[in-house]
Amino acid sequence: MRPDLVAVPIGAALTLAGSAVYAVRALRGAVSPDPLTWLFWTIAPGVAFAAELSHGVGMGSLTTLAVGLGPLLVCVCALTGGAFRWAPTRYEWACGAFALLALLGWWNTANPDVAILLSILADGLAAVPTLLKAHRRPDTEDPWVYVLMAVSAALTLCTTPTFTFAATAFPAYLLVLCGTTLFLLRRPRTGLGGISSGTRHASSTTRTAESGGGPRASPPNPQRGDRS
């Protein structure tokens, strides 16, 4: 039996499981998914999936399908639970506009490879707000969904029977995206001078403890007639 017939469905199931956990947490308000990112993460993989099918990719396209169905579940739960609280910046609007242009470009092309490339471009542009949020507010994200998607992409790449652009482009992109997101979620937050906020807080606490928790008393001034 070919390895991809076993590994790819397992990877797809892991992706859906990770998305389901994320969706439940969004429903409970424990995470705050970015609407722009998760909406395009539903649409762009659908475009890539259709292009992969037309190119005869086969079992490997199941990973791309799962990557699109998972965000759809997250969007439904986030809308139901009111987790989508969005005040879009001009930068986010720009990312969304370019992602939409990429999808419109796919609509006008008959080349499956170009369609996959444009869907990756749209997906990546839509991911920018979430990558920024992962860096600035890691507490609003759940790393496990990205871990499981990365595992799914790696299984697809390792077991694909044909290393063509259509078969490997989207899983490779997905692996890079998830790795980048996890790096941003796990890296220590740093402030001015490269000192982490935790270290700065600890140093401040130590200084306060050493000073006795308050300001030091001023020494006697003989010129004012102070007595010891």
C-alpha positions as a Markdown table, in Angstrom:
| # | Residue | x | y | z |
|---|---|---|---|---|
| 1 | Met | 0.0 | 0.0 | 0.0 |
| 2 | Arg | 1.2 | 3.5 | -0.9 |
| 3 | Pro | 2.3 | 5.5 | 2.2 |
| 4 | Asp | 0.2 | 8.6 | 1.2 |
| 5 | Leu | -3.0 | 6.5 | 1.3 |
| 6 | Val | -2.5 | 6.2 | 5.1 |
| 7 | Ala | -0.5 | 9.3 | 6.1 |
| 8 | Val | -2.5 | 12.0 | 4.2 |
| 9 | Pro | -5.9 | 11.0 | 5.7 |
| 10 | Ile | -4.3 | 10.9 | 9.2 |
| 11 | Gly | -2.8 | 14.4 | 8.6 |
| 12 | Ala | -6.2 | 15.7 | 7.3 |
| 13 | Ala | -7.9 | 14.3 | 10.4 |
| 14 | Leu | -5.3 | 16.0 | 12.7 |
| 15 | Thr | -5.9 | 19.3 | 10.9 |
| 16 | Leu | -9.7 | 19.1 | 11.4 |
| 17 | Ala | -9.2 | 18.1 | 15.0 |
| 18 | Gly | -7.0 | 21.1 | 15.7 |
| 19 | Ser | -9.4 | 23.4 | 13.9 |
| 20 | Ala | -12.3 | 21.9 | 16.0 |
| 21 | Val | -10.5 | 22.6 | 19.2 |
| 22 | Tyr | -9.7 | 26.2 | 18.1 |
| 23 | Ala | -13.4 | 26.6 | 17.0 |
| 24 | Val | -14.6 | 25.5 | 20.4 |
| 25 | Arg | -12.2 | 27.9 | 22.1 |
| 26 | Ala | -13.4 | 30.7 | 19.8 |
| 27 | Leu | -17.0 | 29.8 | 20.7 |
| 28 | Arg | -16.1 | 30.2 | 24.4 |
| 29 | Gly | -14.2 | 33.4 | 23.8 |
| 30 | Ala | -10.8 | 31.9 | 24.8 |
| 31 | Val | -9.2 | 32.9 | 21.5 |
| 32 | Ser | -9.8 | 35.8 | 19.1 |
| 33 | Pro | -9.5 | 34.7 | 15.5 |
| 34 | Asp | -8.9 | 37.5 | 13.0 |
| 35 | Pro | -11.9 | 37.6 | 10.6 |
| 36 | Leu | -9.9 | 38.6 | 7.5 |
| 37 | Thr | -7.4 | 35.7 | 7.9 |
| 38 | Trp | -9.9 | 33.0 | 8.7 |
| 39 | Leu | -12.3 | 34.0 | 6.0 |
| 40 | Phe | -9.6 | 33.8 | 3.3 |
| 41 | Trp | -8.2 | 30.7 | 4.9 |
| 42 | Thr | -11.6 | 29.2 | 4.0 |
| 43 | Ile | -11.7 | 30.5 | 0.4 |
| 44 | Ala | -8.1 | 30.2 | -0.8 |
| 45 | Pro | -7.6 | 26.5 | 0.1 |
| 46 | Gly | -10.9 | 25.8 | -1.8 |
| 47 | Val | -9.4 | 27.4 | -4.9 |
| 48 | Ala | -6.2 | 25.4 | -4.5 |
| 49 | Phe | -8.1 | 22.2 | -3.9 |
| 50 | Ala | -10.1 | 22.7 | -7.1 |
| 51 | Ala | -6.9 | 23.4 | -9.0 |
| 52 | Glu | -5.2 | 20.3 | -7.5 |
| 53 | Leu | -8.1 | 18.1 | -8.5 |
| 54 | Ser | -8.0 | 19.4 | -12.1 |
| 55 | His | -4.3 | 18.7 | -12.1 |
| 56 | Gly | -4.8 | 15.1 | -10.9 |
| 57 | Val | -3.0 | 15.5 | -7.6 |
| 58 | Gly | -5.0 | 12.8 | -6.0 |
| 59 | Met | -4.8 | 11.9 | -2.3 |
| 60 | Gly | -2.5 | 14.9 | -1.5 |
| 61 | Ser | -5.3 | 17.3 | -2.2 |
| 62 | Leu | -7.1 | 16.0 | 0.9 |
| 63 | Thr | -4.7 | 18.1 | 3.0 |
| 64 | Thr | -5.7 | 21.2 | 1.2 |
| 65 | Leu | -9.4 | 20.4 | 1.5 |
| 66 | Ala | -9.0 | 19.9 | 5.3 |
| 67 | Val | -7.1 | 23.2 | 5.6 |
| 68 | Gly | -10.1 | 24.9 | 4.0 |
| 69 | Leu | -12.9 | 23.1 | 6.0 |
| 70 | Gly | -11.2 | 23.8 | 9.4 |
| 71 | Pro | -11.3 | 27.6 | 9.1 |
| 72 | Leu | -14.9 | 27.4 | 7.9 |
| 73 | Leu | -15.8 | 25.7 | 11.2 |
| 74 | Val | -13.8 | 28.3 | 13.1 |
| 75 | Cys | -15.7 | 31.1 | 11.2 |
| 76 | Val | -19.1 | 29.6 | 12.0 |
| 77 | Cys | -18.2 | 29.2 | 15.7 |
| 78 | Ala | -16.6 | 32.6 | 16.0 |
| 79 | Leu | -19.6 | 34.3 | 14.5 |
| 80 | Thr | -21.9 | 32.3 | 16.8 |
| 81 | Gly | -20.0 | 33.1 | 19.9 |
| 82 | Gly | -19.2 | 36.7 | 19.1 |
| 83 | Ala | -15.4 | 36.1 | 19.0 |
| 84 | Phe | -15.0 | 38.2 | 15.9 |
| 85 | Arg | -14.4 | 41.7 | 17.2 |
| 86 | Trp | -12.7 | 43.6 | 14.4 |
| 87 | Ala | -11.7 | 47.2 | 13.9 |
| 88 | Pro | -9.8 | 46.8 | 10.7 |
| 89 | Thr | -6.7 | 49.0 | 10.1 |
| 90 | Arg | -5.8 | 50.3 | 6.7 |
| 91 | Tyr | -3.0 | 47.7 | 6.5 |
| 92 | Glu | -5.6 | 44.9 | 7.0 |
| 93 | Trp | -7.9 | 46.4 | 4.4 |
| 94 | Ala | -4.9 | 46.5 | 2.0 |
| 95 | Cys | -4.0 | 42.8 | 2.7 |
| 96 | Gly | -7.7 | 41.9 | 2.1 |
| 97 | Ala | -7.8 | 43.8 | -1.1 |
| 98 | Phe | -4.6 | 42.2 | -2.5 |
| 99 | Ala | -5.8 | 38.8 | -1.4 |
| 100 | Leu | -9.1 | 39.4 | -3.3 |
| 101 | Leu | -7.2 | 40.5 | -6.4 |
| 102 | Ala | -5.2 | 37.3 | -6.2 |
| 103 | Leu | -8.5 | 35.3 | -6.1 |
| 104 | Leu | -9.9 | 37.3 | -9.0 |
| 105 | Gly | -6.7 | 36.5 | -10.9 |
| 106 | Trp | -7.3 | 32.8 | -10.3 |
| 107 | Trp | -10.9 | 33.2 | -11.7 |
| 108 | Asn | -9.5 | 34.4 | -15.0 |
| 109 | Thr | -6.8 | 31.8 | -15.5 |
| 110 | Ala | -7.1 | 28.3 | -16.9 |
| 111 | Asn | -3.7 | 27.2 | -15.7 |
| 112 | Pro | -4.0 | 25.0 | -12.5 |
| 113 | Asp | -0.4 | 25.9 | -11.5 |
| 114 | Val | -1.1 | 29.6 | -11.7 |
| 115 | Ala | -4.4 | 29.1 | -9.8 |
| 116 | Ile | -2.5 | 27.3 | -7.0 |
| 117 | Leu | 0.2 | 30.1 | -6.9 |
| 118 | Leu | -2.5 | 32.8 | -6.7 |
| 119 | Ser | -4.3 | 31.0 | -4.0 |
| 120 | Ile | -1.1 | 30.7 | -2.0 |
| 121 | Leu | -0.5 | 34.4 | -2.5 |
| 122 | Ala | -4.1 | 35.3 | -1.3 |
| 123 | Asp | -3.8 | 32.9 | 1.6 |
| 124 | Gly | -0.4 | 34.4 | 2.7 |
| 125 | Leu | -1.6 | 38.0 | 2.4 |
| 126 | Ala | -4.6 | 37.2 | 4.5 |
| 127 | Ala | -2.4 | 35.6 | 7.1 |
| 128 | Val | -0.4 | 38.8 | 7.7 |
| 129 | Pro | -2.9 | 40.2 | 10.4 |
| 130 | Thr | -2.8 | 36.9 | 12.3 |
| 131 | Leu | 1.0 | 36.8 | 12.1 |
| 132 | Leu | 1.2 | 40.3 | 13.6 |
| 133 | Lys | -1.3 | 39.4 | 16.2 |
| 134 | Ala | 0.7 | 36.3 | 17.1 |
| 135 | His | 3.7 | 38.6 | 17.7 |
| 136 | Arg | 1.9 | 41.3 | 19.6 |
| 137 | Arg | -0.8 | 39.3 | 21.5 |
| 138 | Pro | 0.2 | 35.6 | 21.6 |
| 139 | Asp | -2.4 | 35.0 | 24.4 |
| 140 | Thr | -5.2 | 35.5 | 21.8 |
| 141 | Glu | -4.0 | 32.4 | 19.7 |
| 142 | Asp | -3.9 | 28.7 | 20.3 |
| 143 | Pro | -0.6 | 27.1 | 19.0 |
| 144 | Trp | -2.0 | 23.5 | 18.7 |
| 145 | Val | -4.0 | 24.2 | 15.5 |
| 146 | Tyr | -0.8 | 25.3 | 13.8 |
| 147 | Val | 1.2 | 22.4 | 15.2 |
| 148 | Leu | -1.4 | 19.9 | 13.8 |
| 149 | Met | -1.6 | 21.7 | 10.4 |
| 150 | Ala | 2.2 | 21.6 | 10.2 |
| 151 | Val | 2.2 | 17.8 | 10.9 |
| 152 | Ser | -0.4 | 17.3 | 8.2 |
| 153 | Ala | 1.6 | 19.3 | 5.7 |
| 154 | Ala | 4.8 | 17.4 | 6.6 |
| 155 | Leu | 3.1 | 14.0 | 6.2 |
| 156 | Thr | 1.8 | 15.1 | 2.8 |
| 157 | Leu | 5.2 | 16.2 | 1.6 |
| 158 | Cys | 7.0 | 13.2 | 2.9 |
| 159 | Thr | 4.6 | 10.6 | 1.3 |
| 160 | Thr | 3.7 | 12.3 | -2.0 |
| 161 | Pro | 4.4 | 10.0 | -4.9 |
| 162 | Thr | 5.0 | 12.8 | -7.4 |
| 163 | Phe | 7.0 | 15.9 | -6.6 |
| 164 | Thr | 5.3 | 18.3 | -8.9 |
| 165 | Phe | 4.4 | 22.0 | -8.2 |
| 166 | Ala | 0.7 | 21.1 | -8.0 |
| 167 | Ala | 1.3 | 18.3 | -5.5 |
| 168 | Thr | 3.8 | 20.1 | -3.2 |
| 169 | Ala | 3.3 | 23.8 | -3.4 |
| 170 | Phe | 0.4 | 24.3 | -1.0 |
| 171 | Pro | 1.6 | 21.8 | 1.6 |
| 172 | Ala | 5.1 | 23.4 | 1.5 |
| 173 | Tyr | 3.6 | 26.9 | 1.9 |
| 174 | Leu | 1.4 | 25.6 | 4.8 |
| 175 | Leu | 4.4 | 24.2 | 6.6 |
| 176 | Val | 6.3 | 27.5 | 6.3 |
| 177 | Leu | 3.3 | 29.5 | 7.4 |
| 178 | Cys | 2.6 | 27.3 | 10.5 |
| 179 | Gly | 6.3 | 27.3 | 11.4 |
| 180 | Thr | 6.5 | 31.1 | 11.2 |
| 181 | Thr | 3.3 | 31.4 | 13.3 |
| 182 | Leu | 4.6 | 29.0 | 16.0 |
| 183 | Phe | 7.9 | 30.9 | 16.1 |
| 184 | Leu | 6.1 | 34.2 | 16.7 |
| 185 | Leu | 3.9 | 32.6 | 19.4 |
| 186 | Arg | 6.9 | 31.1 | 21.3 |
| 187 | Arg | 9.5 | 33.8 | 21.0 |
| 188 | Pro | 10.0 | 35.9 | 24.1 |
| 189 | Arg | 8.5 | 39.4 | 24.1 |
| 190 | Thr | 11.3 | 42.0 | 24.1 |
| 191 | Gly | 11.2 | 45.7 | 25.0 |
| 192 | Leu | 13.7 | 48.5 | 24.7 |
| 193 | Gly | 17.3 | 47.5 | 24.7 |
| 194 | Gly | 16.4 | 43.8 | 24.0 |
| 195 | Ile | 15.4 | 43.2 | 27.6 |
| 196 | Ser | 12.3 | 40.9 | 27.9 |
| 197 | Ser | 9.4 | 42.3 | 29.8 |
| 198 | Gly | 9.6 | 39.4 | 32.3 |
| 199 | Thr | 13.2 | 40.2 | 33.1 |
| 200 | Arg | 12.4 | 43.9 | 33.4 |
| 201 | His | 9.6 | 43.1 | 35.8 |
| 202 | Ala | 11.9 | 40.8 | 37.9 |
| 203 | Ser | 14.6 | 43.4 | 38.1 |
| 204 | Ser | 12.1 | 46.1 | 39.2 |
| 205 | Thr | 10.8 | 43.7 | 41.9 |
| 206 | Thr | 14.3 | 43.0 | 43.1 |
| 207 | Arg | 15.2 | 46.7 | 43.3 |
| 208 | Thr | 12.0 | 47.4 | 45.3 |
| 209 | Ala | 12.7 | 44.5 | 47.7 |
| 210 | Glu | 16.3 | 45.7 | 48.2 |
| 211 | Ser | 15.1 | 49.2 | 49.0 |
| 212 | Gly | 12.7 | 48.0 | 51.6 |
| 213 | Gly | 9.6 | 48.5 | 49.5 |
| 214 | Gly | 9.7 | 52.3 | 49.7 |
| 215 | Pro | 11.8 | 55.4 | 49.4 |
| 216 | Arg | 15.0 | 55.6 | 51.5 |
| 217 | Ala | 15.0 | 58.1 | 54.4 |
| 218 | Ser | 17.2 | 61.1 | 53.8 |
| 219 | Pro | 20.4 | 61.3 | 56.0 |
| 220 | Pro | 20.5 | 63.9 | 58.8 |
| 221 | Asn | 21.6 | 67.4 | 57.7 |
| 222 | Pro | 23.9 | 69.1 | 60.3 |
| 223 | Gln | 23.3 | 72.5 | 58.8 |
| 224 | Arg | 19.6 | 72.2 | 59.6 |
| 225 | Gly | 20.3 | 71.3 | 63.2 |
| 226 | Asp | 19.2 | 67.6 | 62.9 |
| 227 | Arg | 20.0 | 65.5 | 66.0 |
| 228 | Ser | 21.1 | 61.9 | 65.9 |
